[in-house]
Amino acid sequence: MKIIILGAGQVGSNLAEHLVREGNDLTVVDLDADKLAALQDRFDLRTVCGQASNPAILKAAGADDADMLVAVTLNDETNMVACKLGGTLFNIPTKIARIRAIEYMKYPQLFGPAVFGVDHVIAPEQEITDYLRKLIDYPEALQVVDFGGGRARLVAMKARAGGPLVGHELRDLQKHLPGLDARVAAIFRRDRTLVPEGRTVIQDRDEIFFIAATENIRAVMKEMRRGDKSVRRVMIAGGGNIGQRLAKSLESDYEVKIIDRNKKNTERLASVLHNTLVLTGDATDEDLLLEENIEDMDVFCALTNDDEDNIMSSLLAKQLGAKKVIALINRSTYVDLLQGGEIDIALSPAQATIGPLLTHIRRGHMAVVHSLRRGAAEALEAVVHGDAKSSKLVGRRIEQVELPEGVSIGAILRGEKVIIAHHDNVIETDDHLILFVPNKRLIPKVEKLFQVGLGFF
């Protein structure tokens, strides 16, 4: 696929890394020649230096025969204009725009074909807010992702000694939870993938990925570790877009405090947040944290624009007694170093927002794509098309499907039903299959499974 990415920032660079490794023909456009040179040094792609909304620059980037335009610059207006030009002047079939401002999202008609012609809108700040909200709602989880509009969830968590199922075989899950269906999709033990089988014994510190209907998630989590206390108090460091959105999302259900060092910003926050305590100060100030009873906080979220501040405030909050700390960190190398140590969850904004972009880029009919384990693995919700003659899936039992090694089908969404996958389930046309892919290099093989033979047409 021939794809033009506008913007070589964190999101654009992360997306380029994913797509170039999958064999796409890629061109990246940005005003910053140094960023483009760094990308070219690392990956096999073309770059064009210039304004992303300039028709001449788009033409130089290959817009005449591009299959897709992904506009992820930091400027919403540039992204929208570029999509309009891509459709009007160059007939690019698919245009995706990153939109950050809440105000634009209130008027979806702006993105329609008669105005800016944006086919798909990605809102990174909202994606990250939703991601964080789930981590607070499920404090034992490392990651929580939705399928089927929230009807099913895939949860990653560390098994802990003392959990009812730790030290037991997976098949005992049904004995512990009679009448409740769930499936362990993958186990990572010391960063090695294990294919789950009935006789697999869960060990302390195993990273477990399981899928279940949303209403059953908490019951399954209790089997993996002793239930942590529920969250009541949350402190947020940083009152920018993400901090404000998260506080707004939480304040009706939790006791929330938000700290920002900019007085004008805290005055603005106080006017829009009605049940949140807004504080002016520095989240790396030990005296301030102690004054605000950091030791009573169930979750501390460091969400400023500065990686070092987020790291230091998280480490300090943890040392002073906060039960769980989450840090937003832009540099992926920092994320890999810090995740799972004193900082419970190190979250990369680019990694958290890559899934919605991949949903529209993957071959085959993908309803949802989620990036897992910092980009190493993926979970897909893919739609089955065709019939028994034209499809490799329709009419076959799950045990008959030739899945790539390590790939598993976790559940089937059929209409409003969530069917946890078992070996004898028969796949039907229009089923949505939820698959766990432990290594993203296997994605092309998974995509081929969903291709429909020409006979169907």
Number of C-alpha atoms within 10 A of each C-alpha: 15 15 25 25 25 31 25 26 17 19 25 21 21 17 22 24 17 16 18 16 12 16 12 15 16 23 23 24 28 22 16 15 15 12 17 22 13 12 19 14 9 9 13 16 17 17 22 20 18 18 18 26 21 13 16 12 17 25 15 15 25 18 25 14 14 23 18 23 26 27 30 28 24 17 14 17 16 21 26 26 20 28 28 23 19 27 21 13 14 17 17 20 13 20 26 24 28 25 25 19 14 13 8 14 14 9 9 9 13 15 20 12 13 10 12 21 24 27 16 16 20 19 16 21 23 18 18 21 21 18 19 21 17 16 20 22 16 20 20 25 19 21 20 22 21 21 25 21 9 11 15 25 22 25 24 24 22 22 25 20 16 14 19 17 24 20 16 15 16 19 16 15 21 13 10 14 14 9 8 15 17 22 22 23 29 24 24 17 16 9 10 11 14 16 16 21 13 11 11 15 16 23 21 18 17 20 23 24 23 21 30 26 22 15 11 16 18 13 15 22 22 16 19 27 21 15 15 11 10 12 18 15 19 25 28 24 26 27 27 17 16 23 23 19 18 25 28 18 15 19 18 12 12 17 17 22 20 28 23 22 15 14 12 11 16 21 13 12 23 16 10 12 17 13 17 21 16 23 22 17 18 18 27 18 13 15 11 16 20 14 9 14 14 24 16 16 24 20 24 25 25 30 26 23 15 13 17 13 21 24 25 17 23 29 20 21 30 22 13 17 16 22 20 22 26 26 29 25 26 19 14 17 10 16 21 14 10 17 17 13 10 17 20 20 22 27 26 22 19 22 21 23 23 22 22 20 21 19 19 20 20 20 16 19 18 20 19 24 25 25 21 23 15 17 16 13 17 21 26 25 25 25 19 24 23 21 18 15 13 16 21 21 26 21 16 16 15 18 12 13 15 12 16 13 11 16 21 21 23 24 29 26 22 16 10 8 12 19 18 20 24 15 11 11 16 16 21 19 16 16 19 26 24 29 21 27 25 26 17 19 13 18 19 13 11 21 15 12 17 21 18 19 14 9 10 12 7
